[in-house]
Amino acid sequence: MLVDYAPVYKTELLDNVLPFWTEHSIDTVNGGYFTCLDRNGQVFDTDKFMWLQGRQVWCFSFFYNHIEPRQEWLKMALQGAAFMEKFGRDEKGNWYFSLTADGKPLVQPYNIFSDCFAAMAFSELYKALPEERYKKIAIETFDNILNRQDNWKGQYNKTYPGTRPLKNFSLPMILCNLTLEMETLLGKEKVNEFVPLIIQEVMDDFYQPDTGLVLENIAPDGSFVDSFEGRLINPGHAIEAMWFIMDLGKRIGNDELVKTACERMLRMLEYGWDNDFGGIFYFLDIKQKPPQQLEWDQKLWWVHVEALVALAKGYRFTGNEQCAEWFTKVHDYTWQHFKDPDYKEWFGYLNRRGEVLLPLKGGKWKGCFHVPRALYQVWKTLEQ
């Protein structure tokens, strides 16, 4: 029974993954966190990436709020929040992409996901420690995201305007989760305004009824664009988005939406599964053309752990037995290949055969977020 997995995920979170970050990521000199950590936790690069700082602040704030109020977790959250508050934004309130260890800007705020995870971080921290400045940062950042959402790269956008405009799936997907995360601060009325628009974008605009698949990019009018970007399928993004939608469906009491999201998640998982070597492909082309991403056949940590969350929620919310079957299959692959048998935390990058490609535990893209969040979500979902 799937409930038997709950204590496994709980133990892995509390005894393995979280201790890795508390032991190795703290910058005691400059504040904030180091995220570029090798297999056993040694720092191999000191640059700091704002979206990973925000994600780690959110994690420790969330676990303080939802597991137990351990002072060490609140202290960890404040460690990153203080650094972000002091150095993280430009004069317009946009969050930089990366900084030096001591807080000097390195990469301009071209990436709105730095803002998304900053909003999440300070919103969750405010619930743990309700200081008005945390609320102010979270709401200002959220409003800035909405103001930038139609052209979020702004002056840093390298595409030529007007020739082939594209609408990307990533931001609507993130907003599915972010609005729920921030409901305490935003208020139910404001969230209720966003929910129908977000659901429409994620469930209608990017969905292809003829294939049952979700595209990563579409034209602004919702039409298909026959190009590298327009044909792109990112199974992990769609799978993750569907558990966000399931949560939204439960919030608004729409069981049909939950069921539809579960079915689409299963379709994307089936489509993205590598029948030869196991695991979920990173990128695919909807017309089976060669993808432009050279890493298309790699197996990434976040894709697999988000699939486990989606399957656990799908089974709990709908009782669909396919979710239980797939959960066991994805669990076996994920724990066999991504979990490090000798050191704490999990590997992030495998080649197609499932062999470790990079032995790091954190870097520019992997930090303290997907693994601990997924372990918590699976634990709590199956326990209930």
SERO-4910 file (N, C-alpha, C, O; in steps of 0.05 Angstrom, whole numbers):
BEGIN
 pado doro    nc1    nc2    nc3   cac1   cac2   cac3    cc1    cc2    cc3    oc1    oc2    oc3
  Met    A     17    -24      0      0      0      0     17     25      0     39     25     12
  Leu    A      8     46    -14     24     70    -16     28     83     11     49     97     15
  Val    A     10     80     30     14     92     57     40     83     70     51     97     86
  Asp    A     49     59     62     74     48     74     98     65     66    119     63     79
  Tyr    A     96     80     44    119     97     36    122    122     53    144    133     54
  Ala    A    101    130     66    101    156     81    125    158    100    139    178     99
  Pro    A    129    139    118    152    142    137    179    142    124    198    153    134
  Val    A    181    129    101    206    128     86    213    157     77    236    165     79
  Tyr    A    194    171     66    198    198     57    203    217     80    220    235     79
  Lys    A    189    213    102    193    230    126    221    227    137    235    247    142
  Thr    A    230    202    139    257    197    150    279    209    132    298    221    141
  Glu    A    275    206    106    295    217     87    296    247     89    318    258     87
  Leu    A    274    260     92    274    289     95    288    298    120    306    315    119
  Leu    A    280    287    143    289    297    169    317    288    176    332    302    189
  Asp    A    325    264    167    350    253    176    372    255    155    396    252    162
  Asn    A    365    261    131    385    261    109    387    287     95    408    300     95
  Val    A    365    296     83    366    319     64    369    345     79    387    361     73
  Leu    A    351    351     98    353    377    112    379    380    127    391    402    126
  Pro    A    389    359    141    415    362    154    438    369    135    457    383    143
  Phe    A    437    360    110    458    366     91    460    397     87    482    408     87
  Trp    A    437    410     85    437    439     80    444    455    105    457    475    103
  Thr    A    435    445    128    441    460    153    471    457    159    483    475    171
  Glu    A    483    435    152    511    430    158    530    444    138    552    451    146
  His    A    522    446    113    541    454     92    536    480     78    555    491     65
  Ser    A    512    491     79    506    513     60    509    541     73    508    561     58
  Ile    A    512    543     99    513    570    112    539    584    106    561    573    110
  Asp    A    536    609     97    560    627     94    561    643    120    547    663    123
  Thr    A    579    636    137    581    649    163    595    676    162    594    691    181
  Val    A    608    682    139    622    707    136    604    729    125    602    751    136
  Asn    A    590    723    102    575    743     88    545    741     91    530    758     82
  Gly    A    536    719    102    507    714    103    498    699     78    513    695     59
  Gly    A    472    691     78    462    675     56    472    647     55    483    637     75
  Tyr    A    468    634     33    474    606     30    493    601      7    492    615    -14
  Phe    A    511    582     10    525    570    -12    508    548    -24    497    531     -8
  Thr    A    505    547    -50    489    525    -62    506    507    -79    498    485    -86
  Cys    A    530    516    -87    547    499   -103    563    481    -85    585    487    -76
  Leu    A    552    458    -80    563    439    -61    568    412    -75    552    402    -90
  Asp    A    592    400    -70    599    375    -83    585    352    -69    567    355    -52
  Arg    A    594    328    -76    580    304    -66    578    303    -36    558    295    -25
  Asn    A    600    310    -22    599    308      7    595    335     21    599    337     46
  Gly    A    587    356      5    580    381     17    601    403     17    596    424     28
  Gln    A    624    398      4    644    419      3    636    440    -18    626    433    -39
  Val    A    641    466    -12    635    488    -30    655    488    -53    679    488    -49
  Phe    A    644    488    -78    662    489   -101    659    515   -117    674    520   -136
  Asp    A    639    532   -110    636    558   -122    620    575   -102    601    565    -90
  Thr    A    628    601   -100    615    617    -79    594    636    -89    582    651    -73
  Asp    A    589    637   -115    568    655   -126    541    647   -114    536    624   -107
  Lys    A    524    667   -111    497    663    -99    475    670   -118    476    692   -130
  Phe    A    457    652   -122    435    655   -141    409    662   -126    401    646   -109
  Met    A    397    684   -134    375    694   -118    352    675   -117    339    673    -96
  Trp    A    346    661   -138    323    643   -137    328    619   -119    310    609   -106
  Leu    A    354    611   -117    360    589    -98    361    599    -69    355    584    -51
  Gln    A    370    624    -65    368    635    -38    339    636    -29    333    628     -7
  Gly    A    322    646    -47    293    648    -40    281    620    -35    265    617    -16
  Arg    A    288    601    -51    277    574    -47    285    563    -20    269    550     -7
  Gln    A    310    568    -12    319    556     14    306    571     37    299    558     57
  Val    A    303    597     35    288    612     56    260    601     58    250    596     80
  Trp    A    247    596     35    220    585     36    219    558     49    202    552     66
  Cys    A    238    540     42    239    513     53    240    513     83    223    501     96
  Phe    A    259    528     94    262    526    123    240    541    138    232    534    160
  Ser    A    229    562    125    205    576    137    181    557    137    167    555    156
  Phe    A    178    543    114    155    525    111    156    502    131    136    495    143
  Phe    A    179    490    134    181    467    152    178    476    181    168    462    198
  Tyr    A    188    500    187    183    512    214    153    515    219    144    510    241
  Asn    A    139    524    198    110    529    201     93    503    200     72    502    212
  His    A    102    483    185     85    460    179     94    433    192     78    415    195
  Ile    A    119    431    201    127    407    215    129    412    245    114    400    260
  Glu    A    148    429    252    149    438    280    167    463    282    185    466    265
  Pro    A    161    480    301    176    506    303    204    503    315    210    512    337
  Arg    A    221    489    300    249    486    309    264    513    305    263    524    283
  Gln    A    277    522    326    291    548    324    314    546    303    320    567    291
  Glu    A    326    523    300    348    521    280    338    525    252    352    535    235
  Trp    A    312    517    247    301    522    220    294    551    216    299    561    194
  Leu    A    283    564    236    278    593    233    304    609    230    305    628    214
  Lys    A    324    601    245    350    614    242    361    610    214    373    629    202
  Met    A    358    586    203    366    581    175    352    599    156    364    611    137
  Ala    A    325    602    159    310    619    141    319    648    143    322    661    122
  Leu    A    324    658    167    332    685    171    360    690    160    366    712    151
  Gln    A    376    670    159    403    671    148    402    680    119    418    697    110
  Gly    A    384    668    103    382    675     75    366    700     71    372    716     53
  Ala    A    345    704     87    328    728     83    343    754     88    339    773     73
  Ala    A    360    754    108    375    779    113    394    786     90    397    809     83
  Phe    A    406    766     78    424    770     55    408    780     31    416    799     18
  Met    A    385    768     26    368    776      4    358    805      8    359    821    -11
  Glu    A    349    811     32    338    837     38    359    859     34    353    881     24
  Lys    A    384    853     41    405    873     39    416    877     11    422    899      3
  Phe    A    418    855     -4    433    856    -30    416    848    -54    425    853    -77
  Gly    A    393    836    -51    381    821    -73    368    836    -95    364    825   -117
  Arg    A    360    862    -91    344    876   -111    358    901   -123    375    913   -110
  Asp    A    350    907   -147    360    932   -159    343    956   -150    325    952   -134
  Glu    A    348    979   -160    334   1003   -151    304   1003   -159    289   1018   -147
  Lys    A    297    986   -178    268    984   -186    254    962   -171    230    958   -176
  Gly    A    268    948   -154    255    927   -139    256    900   -152    244    881   -142
  Asn    A    270    897   -175    273    871   -188    296    856   -176    317    867   -168
  Trp    A    292    830   -173    312    813   -160    333    804   -180    327    793   -201
  Tyr    A    358    809   -172    381    800   -189    380    770   -193    368    755   -178
  Phe    A    394    761   -214    396    732   -218    418    721   -200    415    700   -187
  Ser    A    441    734   -199    463    724   -183    480    746   -172    481    768   -183
  Leu    A    493    740   -150    511    759   -136    537    745   -129    539    720   -129
  Thr    A    557    761   -122    581    749   -110    575    740    -82    554    746    -71
  Ala    A    594    726    -70    590    717    -43    584    739    -23    569    735     -4
  Asp    A    596    763    -28    592    785    -10    571    805    -19    568    826     -8
  Gly    A    555    797    -39    531    812    -46    533    831    -69    515    847    -72
  Lys    A    554    831    -85    557    849   -108    542    836   -132    545    812   -137
  Pro    A    526    852   -146    511    841   -169    529    829   -190    549    841   -198
  Leu    A    522    806   -200    536    793   -222    520    792   -248    529    799   -269
  Val    A    495    782   -245    477    779   -268    452    795   -264    439    793   -243
  Gln    A    445    811   -284    422    829   -282    395    814   -276    395    789   -280
  Pro    A    374    827   -268    349    814   -261    332    808   -286    310    817   -289
  Tyr    A    343    791   -303    329    783   -328    309    761   -323    291    756   -339
  Asn    A    312    747   -300    297    722   -295    276    727   -274    282    730   -250
  Ile    A    250    727   -282    229    734   -263    225    712   -242    211    717   -222
  Phe    A    237    689   -246    234    668   -226    250    674   -200    244    663   -179
  Ser    A    270    692   -202    282    702   -178    261    717   -161    261    714   -137
  Asp    A    245    732   -175    223    747   -161    202    728   -150    193    732   -127
  Cys    A    195    708   -166    174    689   -157    182    675   -130    166    672   -112
  Phe    A    207    667   -129    216    652   -105    222    671    -82    222    663    -59
  Ala    A    229    696    -88    231    716    -67    204    721    -54    202    723    -30
  Ala    A    184    724    -71    157    728    -60    148    705    -43    137    709    -21
  Met    A    153    681    -53    146    657    -37    161    657    -11    149    650     10
  Ala    A    186    663    -12    203    662     12    194    681     34    190    673     57
  Phe    A    190    706     26    183    726     47    154    723     56    147    730     79
  Ser    A    137    712     39    110    706     47    109    684     69     95    687     89
  Glu    A    124    663     64    125    641     84    140    649    109    132    641    131
  Leu    A    161    666    106    175    675    130    157    693    147    159    692    171
  Tyr    A    141    709    134    122    726    149    103    710    166     95    718    188
  Lys    A     95    686    156     78    669    172     92    659    197     80    654    218
  Ala    A    118    655    194    134    645    217    141    668    236    141    664    260
  Leu    A    147    691    225    156    714    241    142    739    229    154    751    211
  Pro    A    119    745    238    102    766    225    112    795    229    100    811    242
  Glu    A    135    800    217    146    827    217    137    841    191    138    829    169
  Glu    A    127    865    193    114    879    171    132    881    147    122    881    124
  Arg    A    158    884    150    175    887    127    176    862    110    180    865     85
  Tyr    A    173    839    121    172    814    105    147    814     88    148    807     64
  Lys    A    125    821    100    100    823     85    102    843     62     93    838     39
  Lys    A    114    866     68    117    887     48    134    878     24    127    882      1
  Ile    A    156    864     30    174    854      8    158    834     -9    160    835    -33
  Ala    A    144    816      4    129    795    -10    108    807    -29    106    800    -52
  Ile    A     92    826    -19     71    837    -35     82    855    -57     72    855    -79
  Glu    A    102    871    -50    114    888    -71    125    871    -94    122    877   -117
  Thr    A    138    849    -86    150    831   -106    128    818   -123    131    816   -148
  Phe    A    106    809   -110     84    797   -125     72    816   -145     67    809   -168
  Asp    A     67    841   -136     56    861   -154     75    867   -177     66    871   -200
  Asn    A    101    866   -172    121    871   -193    120    848   -214    123    853   -237
  Ile    A    116    824   -204    114    801   -222     90    805   -241     92    801   -265
  Leu    A     67    813   -230     44    818   -247     48    840   -267     39    838   -290
  Asn    A     63    861   -259     68    883   -277     87    874   -300     86    886   -322
  Arg    A    104    855   -294    124    847   -314    116    822   -330    130    815   -349
  Gln    A     94    810   -323     88    783   -334     85    781   -364     91    761   -376
  Asp    A     77    803   -377     73    802   -406    100    806   -421    102    799   -445
  Asn    A    120    816   -408    146    820   -420    167    818   -398    181    838   -393
  Trp    A    169    795   -386    183    794   -361    214    796   -363    227    802   -343
  Lys    A    224    791   -387    253    796   -390    260    825   -396    282    834   -392
  Gly    A    240    840   -406    243    868   -411    267    874   -429    270    862   -450
  Gln    A    284    892   -420    307    901   -435    328    879   -439    346    881   -455
  Tyr    A    325    857   -423    344    835   -425    335    813   -444    348    792   -446
  Asn    A    313    818   -457    302    798   -477    319    799   -502    321    820   -515
  Lys    A    331    776   -510    349    776   -533    334    770   -559    346    772   -581
  Thr    A    309    762   -557    294    757   -582    285    783   -595    280    803   -582
  Tyr    A    285    782   -622    276    806   -637    246    810   -634    231    791   -639
  Pro    A    237    834   -627    208    837   -622    191    835   -647    198    846   -668
  Gly    A    169    820   -644    149    820   -665    150    798   -686    130    792   -698
  Thr    A    174    786   -690    176    767   -712    163    740   -704    147    729   -719
  Arg    A    170    730   -681    157    705   -672    152    707   -642    166    695   -626
  Pro    A    132    722   -634    126    724   -605    116    698   -594    100    684   -607
  Leu    A    125    691   -571    117    666   -558    108    671   -529    118    689   -516
  Lys    A     90    655   -520     81    655   -493     90    629   -480     86    608   -491
  Asn    A    104    632   -457    117    609   -444    100    598   -421     86    613   -408
  Phe    A    102    572   -418     86    558   -397     96    562   -369     80    560   -350
  Ser    A    121    569   -366    133    569   -339    120    588   -320    114    581   -297
  Leu    A    115    613   -328    104    633   -309     76    626   -301     70    627   -277
  Pro    A     57    620   -319     30    611   -310     32    587   -291     16    586   -272
  Met    A     50    569   -297     53    545   -280     61    554   -251     49    545   -232
  Ile    A     81    571   -249     90    581   -223     68    596   -209     65    593   -184
  Leu    A     53    612   -223     32    628   -211     10    610   -199     -3    618   -180
  Cys    A      6    586   -210    -13    567   -198     -6    562   -169    -24    563   -152
  Asn    A     19    558   -164     28    552   -137     32    577   -120     25    577    -97
  Leu    A     43    598   -132     50    622   -118     25    636   -106     26    645    -83
  Thr    A      4    636   -121    -20    649   -111    -31    635    -86    -41    647    -67
  Leu    A    -30    608    -87    -39    593    -63    -20    597    -40    -29    600    -17
  Glu    A      6    598    -45     26    602    -24     22    629    -10     26    631     14
  Met    A     13    649    -26     11    676    -15    -17    684     -7    -22    708     -2
  Glu    A    -35    665     -7    -63    672     -1    -67    686     25    -84    704     27
  Thr    A    -52    678     45    -54    691     72    -49    721     70    -62    737     83
  Leu    A    -29    729     53    -22    757     50    -39    771     30    -47    794     35
  Leu    A    -46    758      8    -61    771    -13    -91    773     -7   -104    792    -16
  Gly    A   -101    755      9   -129    754     15   -144    736     -5   -136    734    -28
  Lys    A   -166    724      4   -181    706    -13   -193    719    -38   -194    707    -59
  Glu    A   -202    744    -35   -214    757    -58   -195    760    -81   -202    755   -104
  Lys    A   -171    769    -75   -151    773    -96   -143    747   -108   -140    745   -133
  Val    A   -140    726    -92   -133    700   -102   -156    690   -120   -151    678   -141
  Asn    A   -181    694   -111   -204    685   -127   -205    698   -154   -215    687   -173
  Glu    A   -194    722   -156   -193    736   -182   -173    722   -201   -178    720   -225
  Phe    A   -151    713   -190   -130    701   -206   -136    672   -215   -129    664   -237
  Val    A   -149    657   -197   -151    628   -201   -163    621   -228   -152    604   -242
  Pro    A   -186    632   -236   -197    625   -262   -179    631   -286   -177    615   -305
  Leu    A   -165    653   -285   -147    661   -306   -123    641   -308   -115    633   -330
  Ile    A   -112    634   -285    -90    616   -284    -98    588   -294    -84    576   -310
  Ile    A   -121    579   -285   -131    553   -293   -135    552   -323   -127    532   -337
  Gln    A   -146    573   -334   -150    574   -363   -124    573   -378   -122    558   -398
  Glu    A   -104    588   -370    -79    588   -384    -66    560   -383    -57    550   -404
  Val    A    -65    549   -360    -50    523   -357    -66    500   -369    -54    483   -382
  Met    A    -92    500   -366   -108    477   -374   -119    479   -403   -125    459   -415
  Asp    A   -121    504   -413   -132    507   -440   -112    517   -460   -109    506   -482
  Asp    A    -98    539   -454    -81    552   -474    -59    535   -484    -54    534   -508
  Phe    A    -45    520   -466    -22    505   -474    -28    476   -480    -11    461   -490
  Tyr    A    -53    468   -475    -61    440   -479    -67    434   -508    -81    450   -521
  Gln    A    -58    411   -518    -64    403   -546    -84    380   -545    -75    357   -540
  Pro    A   -109    385   -551   -129    363   -548   -124    339   -566   -131    317   -559
  Asp    A   -112    344   -590   -108    322   -609    -88    301   -599    -89    278   -606
  Thr    A    -69    311   -582    -48    292   -572    -51    288   -542    -40    268   -531
  Gly    A    -65    305   -528    -67    303   -499    -42    313   -485    -37    307   -461
  Leu    A    -25    328   -499      0    338   -488      0    368   -483    -18    382   -493
  Val    A     18    377   -467     21    405   -459     46    416   -471     68    405   -466
  Leu    A     43    438   -486     67    450   -499     80    469   -480     68    479   -461
  Glu    A    106    474   -485    121    493   -469    118    522   -479    121    541   -463
  Asn    A    113    525   -505    111    552   -517     89    552   -538     85    533   -553
  Ile    A     73    573   -538     52    577   -558     53    606   -568     66    623   -556
  Ala    A     39    612   -590     35    639   -598     17    654   -579      2    641   -564
  Pro    A     19    680   -577      2    695   -559    -28    690   -562    -43    692   -543
  Asp    A    -37    683   -586    -65    676   -590    -72    647   -584    -94    638   -588
  Gly    A    -52    632   -575    -56    604   -567    -51    584   -590    -53    560   -585
  Ser    A    -43    594   -613    -39    575   -635    -12    562   -634      7    571   -620
  Phe    A     -9    540   -648     15    524   -649     36    538   -667     29    549   -688
  Val    A     61    538   -658     83    550   -674    102    528   -682    115    516   -664
  Asp    A    104    522   -707    121    500   -716    150    509   -718    160    516   -739
  Ser    A    164    508   -695    192    515   -693    203    499   -669    189    485   -656
  Phe    A    230    501   -665    242    488   -642    226    493   -617    219    475   -602
  Glu    A    222    519   -612    209    527   -587    180    519   -586    170    510   -566
  Gly    A    166    521   -608    138    515   -609    132    486   -607    110    478   -599
  Arg    A    150    469   -616    146    440   -614    155    428   -588    152    404   -583
  Leu    A    167    445   -570    180    435   -546    160    424   -526    140    436   -519
  Ile    A    167    400   -516    152    388   -493    171    385   -470    194    375   -473
  Asn    A    163    394   -447    178    390   -422    161    374   -403    145    386   -388
  Pro    A    163    348   -403    145    331   -387    145    339   -357    124    339   -345
  Gly    A    168    346   -346    170    353   -318    153    377   -311    140    377   -290
  His    A    155    398   -328    139    422   -323    110    416   -322     95    425   -304
  Ala    A    100    401   -342     71    396   -343     62    378   -320     41    383   -309
  Ile    A     79    359   -312     72    341   -290     70    357   -264     52    354   -248
  Glu    A     90    374   -260     90    391   -235     66    409   -235     53    412   -214
  Ala    A     60    421   -258     37    440   -260     11    426   -253     -7    438   -241
  Met    A      9    400   -260    -16    386   -255    -21    381   -225    -44    379   -217
  Trp    A      1    379   -209     -5    376   -180    -12    403   -168    -27    405   -149
  Phe    A     -1    425   -180    -10    451   -172    -40    454   -178    -55    464   -161
  Ile    A    -48    446   -202    -77    448   -209    -94    430   -192   -116    438   -185
  Met    A    -84    407   -185   -100    390   -167   -104    404   -140   -126    403   -129
  Asp    A    -84    417   -130    -87    432   -105   -107    455   -108   -123    460    -90
  Leu    A   -105    469   -131   -125    490   -136   -153    479   -138   -172    491   -127
  Gly    A   -155    456   -152   -182    444   -154   -194    436   -127   -217    439   -123
  Lys    A   -177    426   -109   -186    419    -82   -195    445    -67   -214    445    -53
  Arg    A   -179    466    -71   -185    491    -57   -213    502    -65   -228    512    -48
  Ile    A   -219    500    -91   -245    512   -101   -267    491   -102   -289    497   -111
  Gly    A   -261    466    -94   -281    445    -93   -290    435   -120   -313    428   -124
  Asn    A   -271    435   -139   -278    426   -166   -265    399   -171   -242    397   -180
  Asp    A   -279    378   -165   -268    351   -168   -263    343   -197   -245    327   -203
  Glu    A   -279    354   -215   -275    348   -244   -248    359   -253   -234    347   -269
  Leu    A   -241    383   -244   -215    395   -250   -192    378   -239   -173    373   -253
  Val    A   -195    368   -215   -175    351   -203   -172    325   -220   -149    317   -225
  Lys    A   -194    314   -228   -193    289   -244   -179    294   -271   -163    278   -280
  Thr    A   -186    316   -283   -174    323   -309   -144    327   -307   -129    318   -323
  Ala    A   -136    342   -286   -108    347   -282    -93    320   -277    -71    317   -287
  Cys    A   -105    303   -262    -93    276   -257    -89    261   -283    -68    249   -288
  Glu    A   -110    261   -300   -108    246   -325    -87    258   -344    -72    243   -357
  Arg    A    -85    284   -344    -64    297   -361    -36    292   -350    -17    288   -366
  Met    A    -34    291   -324     -8    284   -312      1    256   -321     24    252   -328
  Leu    A    -18    238   -320    -11    210   -327     -4    208   -357     14    193   -365
  Arg    A    -18    224   -374    -12    224   -402     16    235   -407     31    223   -423
  Met    A     24    256   -394     50    268   -397     72    249   -387     94    247   -398
  Leu    A     66    235   -365     85    216   -354     90    193   -373    112    184   -378
  Glu    A     68    182   -383     70    160   -402     85    168   -427    102    153   -437
  Tyr    A     80    192   -437     93    202   -461    123    207   -456    140    202   -473
  Gly    A    129    217   -432    157    225   -426    174    202   -416    199    206   -413
  Trp    A    163    179   -410    178    157   -399    196    144   -420    188    139   -442
  Asp    A    221    139   -412    240    125   -429    237     95   -426    245     83   -406
  Asn    A    224     83   -446    218     54   -444    243     37   -447    243     13   -440
  Asp    A    265     48   -457    290     32   -460    307     32   -434    317     11   -427
  Phe    A    310     55   -421    328     56   -398    313     64   -373    326     65   -351
  Gly    A    288     71   -374    274     80   -351    278    110   -346    297    122   -357
  Gly    A    262    122   -329    264    150   -323    249    167   -343    239    157   -363
  Ile    A    248    193   -337    232    212   -353    251    230   -368    269    242   -357
  Phe    A    246    232   -394    263    250   -411    260    279   -402    239    287   -391
  Tyr    A    281    295   -406    280    323   -399    264    339   -419    247    355   -412
  Phe    A    271    336   -445    257    350   -466    250    331   -489    264    312   -494
  Leu    A    227    337   -502    220    322   -526    208    341   -546    201    364   -539
  Asp    A    205    332   -571    193    347   -592    166    334   -599    165    310   -604
  Ile    A    145    350   -600    118    339   -604    115    326   -631     97    309   -634
  Lys    A    132    333   -650    132    320   -677    154    300   -680    160    291   -702
  Gln    A    166    292   -658    189    273   -658    212    282   -675    227    266   -685
  Lys    A    215    308   -677    239    319   -690    262    321   -670    256    319   -646
  Pro    A    287    325   -679    308    328   -659    305    354   -643    303    375   -655
  Pro    A    304    352   -616    303    376   -600    328    392   -602    350    381   -608
  Gln    A    327    419   -598    351    435   -599    367    432   -573    391    438   -573
  Gln    A    355    424   -551    369    420   -526    386    395   -527    376    373   -530
  Leu    A    412    399   -525    430    376   -526    427    357   -502    434    334   -503
  Glu    A    416    368   -480    411    352   -456    384    339   -456    375    331   -434
  Trp    A    371    337   -478    343    328   -480    338    301   -467    317    296   -456
  Asp    A    358    283   -468    354    256   -458    365    251   -430    365    229   -420
  Gln    A    374    273   -417    383    269   -390    360    264   -371    337    271   -377
  Lys    A    366    253   -348    345    248   -328    352    267   -304    373    264   -292
  Leu    A    334    285   -298    339    305   -277    322    299   -252    300    289   -253
  Trp    A    334    307   -229    322    301   -203    295    313   -200    276    300   -191
  Trp    A    292    339   -208    267    353   -202    243    341   -217    221    340   -207
  Val    A    249    332   -241    227    320   -258    216    295   -243    191    292   -242
  His    A    233    279   -232    225    254   -220    211    258   -193    191    245   -187
  Val    A    223    276   -177    210    280   -151    183    294   -153    165    289   -138
  Glu    A    181    312   -173    155    325   -177    134    305   -187    111    308   -181
  Ala    A    143    286   -203    125    265   -212    115    249   -189     91    241   -188
  Leu    A    132    243   -170    124    228   -146    102    243   -130     83    232   -120
  Val    A    106    270   -128     86    286   -114     59    285   -129     38    281   -117
  Ala    A     60    289   -156     36    289   -172     22    262   -170     -3    261   -169
  Leu    A     37    240   -171     24    214   -169     12    208   -142    -10    197   -140
  Ala    A     26    217   -121     15    213    -94    -12    229    -91    -31    219    -80
  Lys    A    -12    254   -101    -36    270    -99    -58    259   -117    -81    258   -109
  Gly    A    -50    251   -141    -70    239   -159    -84    215   -147   -108    212   -149
  Tyr    A    -68    198   -134    -80    174   -122    -98    181    -98   -120    171    -95
  Arg    A    -88    200    -81   -104    207    -58   -129    221    -65   -150    216    -53
  Phe    A   -128    239    -85   -151    256    -92   -171    241   -109   -195    247   -108
  Thr    A   -162    223   -126   -180    210   -146   -183    180   -142   -203    168   -151
  Gly    A   -164    167   -128   -165    138   -126   -157    123   -151   -161     99   -153
  Asn    A   -147    138   -171   -139    125   -196   -116    106   -192    -94    113   -183
  Glu    A   -121     80   -198   -101     59   -192    -76     62   -210    -55     52   -202
  Gln    A    -79     75   -233    -56     80   -249    -35     97   -234    -11     93   -238
  Cys    A    -44    115   -217    -26    132   -202    -10    114   -182     14    119   -179
  Ala    A    -23     95   -170     -9     77   -152     12     60   -166     34     57   -156
  Glu    A      5     50   -190     23     34   -205     47     50   -214     70     41   -212
  Trp    A     42     74   -224     63     92   -233     80    101   -210    105    104   -213
  Phe    A     68    106   -187     83    116   -164    105     95   -157    128    103   -152
  Thr    A     97     70   -155    117     49   -149    140     48   -169    163     45   -162
  Lys    A    132     51   -194    152     50   -216    171     74   -214    196     70   -216
  Val    A    160     98   -211    177    122   -210    193    123   -184    216    131   -184
  His    A    181    114   -162    195    112   -136    220     94   -139    242    102   -131
  Asp    A    216     71   -150    239     52   -152    261     64   -169    285     62   -161
  Tyr    A    254     76   -191    275     88   -208    289    111   -194    314    113   -193
  Thr    A    273    129   -181    284    153   -169    302    146   -145    324    157   -143
  Trp    A    293    129   -128    309    123   -104    334    106   -111    354    107    -97
  Gln    A    332     90   -132    355     74   -140    377     91   -153    401     86   -149
  His    A    369    112   -168    388    127   -184    396    154   -173    419    162   -176
  Phe    A    378    168   -160    384    196   -151    394    196   -122    410    214   -115
  Lys    A    385    178   -105    393    179    -77    422    169    -76    429    148    -86
  Asp    A    439    185    -62    467    177    -58    468    157    -35    460    163    -13
  Pro    A    479    133    -41    480    113    -19    501    118      2    501    106     23
  Asp    A    520    136     -4    542    140     15    543    167     29    554    169     51
  Tyr    A    532    188     16    532    214     28    503    226     28    486    215     15
  Lys    A    499    247     44    473    259     46    465    274     21    482    281      4
  Glu    A    439    278     18    426    292     -5    428    274    -30    439    253    -30
  Trp    A    415    284    -51    412    268    -76    427    280    -99    432    304   -101
  Phe    A    434    263   -118    445    272   -143    424    286   -159    400    282   -155
  Gly    A    433    303   -178    413    318   -194    413    310   -223    392    314   -236
  Tyr    A    435    300   -233    437    297   -262    447    269   -270    469    261   -261
  Leu    A    431    255   -285    439    229   -295    439    230   -326    426    246   -338
  Asn    A    455    212   -338    453    209   -367    429    191   -373    415    182   -355
  Arg    A    425    186   -398    401    171   -406    401    143   -393    379    132   -387
  Arg    A    424    131   -390    425    104   -378    420    103   -348    419     82   -336
  Gly    A    419    127   -336    414    128   -307    440    130   -291    439    126   -267
  Glu    A    462    134   -305    488    137   -291    492    166   -282    483    184   -297
  Val    A    505    170   -260    509    198   -249    527    213   -269    549    205   -275
  Leu    A    516    236   -278    530    253   -297    548    273   -283    570    278   -290
  Leu    A    536    285   -262    551    304   -245    547    296   -216    524    293   -207
  Pro    A    568    293   -200    565    284   -173    558    306   -153    557    301   -129
  Leu    A    552    330   -163    545    352   -145    518    347   -131    502    332   -140
  Lys    A    515    361   -108    489    360    -94    475    387    -96    451    389    -90
  Gly    A    489    408   -105    477    434   -110    494    450   -129    518    445   -131
  Gly    A    483    469   -142    498    485   -161    483    510   -168    471    523   -151
  Lys    A    483    517   -194    470    541   -204    440    537   -206    425    556   -204
  Trp    A    432    512   -211    403    506   -216    391    488   -194    367    489   -190
  Lys    A    407    472   -181    398    454   -160    405    465   -133    428    471   -127
  Gly    A    385    468   -116    390    478    -89    372    463    -69    363    441    -74
  Cys    A    366    476    -47    349    465    -26    320    471    -33    309    491    -23
  Phe    A    308    454    -49    280    460    -56    265    435    -65    249    424    -50
  His    A    270    426    -90    253    405   -101    254    379    -85    233    367    -79
  Val    A    277    370    -76    279    345    -62    265    347    -34    247    331    -28
  Pro    A    272    367    -18    258    369      8    228    374      6    213    363     21
  Arg    A    221    392    -13    192    397    -16    177    372    -24    156    366    -14
  Ala    A    189    356    -43    175    332    -53    174    311    -31    153    298    -27
  Leu    A    195    308    -15    195    289      7    173    296     26    158    278     36
  Tyr    A    170    321     33    149    330     51    121    325     39    103    314     52
  Gln    A    118    333     14     91    330      1     83    301     -1     60    294      4
  Val    A    101    283     -9     94    255    -11     88    244     17     68    229     20
  Trp    A    105    250     36    101    241     64     73    248     73     58    231     83
  Lys    A     66    274     72     41    283     83     17    273     66     -4    267     77
  Thr    A     20    272     40     -2    264     23     -9    235     28    -32    228     30
  Leu    A     11    218     29      6    189     33     -2    183     62    -17    164     67
  Glu    A      9    198     81      2    194    109    -27    199    114    -40    186    130
  Gln    A    -38    218     99    -67    225    102    -85    206     87   -109    210     88
***
